Amino acid sequence: MIYVNCAQHEQVIKLLESYPGDVKFEFKGKTGLKLSFEATTDDDSAVELAKSIIKNSELGKSLYFQVIK
């Protein structure tokens, strides 16, 4: 399970769940600003991939976010 802390919930959920690569992210829930996702890879790899996906998106250029396991 990985967690994304951010303010733009809907956009981040859509961004990760629609990622076209081999790794798939499934939104599991929200608590405050923390979004929970299951990924089809180990947590360390999922954290790095999620960071990269968000950073390289239009949203990531101006969004403060944190991805943790």
C-alpha positions as CSV (number, residue, x, y, z in Angstrom):
1,M,0.0,0.0,0.0
2,I,1.3,3.5,-0.9
3,Y,-0.1,6.8,0.2
4,V,-0.2,10.2,-1.7
5,N,-0.6,13.3,0.4
6,C,-1.9,16.2,-1.7
7,A,-4.8,18.6,-2.2
8,Q,-5.9,17.7,-5.8
9,H,-7.5,14.3,-5.0
10,E,-9.6,13.6,-8.1
11,Q,-6.8,14.6,-10.5
12,V,-4.2,12.4,-8.8
13,I,-6.6,9.4,-8.6
14,K,-7.4,9.7,-12.3
15,L,-3.7,10.2,-13.2
16,L,-2.5,7.1,-11.3
17,E,-5.4,4.8,-12.2
18,S,-5.1,5.6,-15.9
19,Y,-1.3,5.0,-16.1
20,P,-0.8,2.9,-19.2
21,G,2.3,1.0,-18.1
22,D,2.7,-2.5,-16.7
23,V,2.2,-1.4,-13.1
24,K,-1.4,-0.7,-12.2
25,F,-2.6,1.5,-9.3
26,E,-6.0,1.0,-7.6
27,F,-7.4,3.7,-5.4
28,K,-8.4,2.2,-2.0
29,G,-9.6,5.2,0.1
30,K,-9.1,8.7,1.4
31,T,-8.4,9.9,4.9
32,G,-8.0,13.7,5.2
33,L,-5.4,14.7,2.6
34,K,-4.0,11.1,2.3
35,L,-5.0,8.9,-0.6
36,S,-4.4,5.1,-0.4
37,F,-3.4,3.0,-3.4
38,E,-2.6,-0.6,-4.0
39,A,-0.1,-1.3,-6.8
40,T,0.9,-4.4,-8.8
41,T,4.5,-4.1,-7.8
42,D,6.5,-3.8,-4.5
43,D,5.9,-0.6,-2.4
44,D,9.3,0.9,-3.0
45,S,9.0,0.7,-6.8
46,A,5.4,1.9,-6.6
47,V,6.4,5.0,-4.6
48,E,9.1,5.9,-7.1
49,L,6.9,5.3,-10.1
50,A,4.0,7.3,-8.6
51,K,6.3,10.2,-7.8
52,S,7.6,10.2,-11.4
53,I,4.1,10.0,-12.9
54,I,2.8,12.9,-10.8
55,K,6.0,15.1,-11.3
56,N,5.9,14.6,-15.1
57,S,2.3,15.5,-15.4
58,E,0.9,19.0,-16.0
59,L,-0.5,18.9,-12.5
60,G,2.8,17.9,-10.9
61,K,4.5,21.1,-12.0
62,S,2.6,23.2,-9.5
63,L,1.3,20.6,-7.0
64,Y,2.9,20.1,-3.6
65,F,2.6,16.3,-2.9
66,Q,4.3,13.5,-1.0
67,V,4.3,9.8,-1.8
68,I,5.1,7.4,1.0
69,K,4.7,3.7,1.8
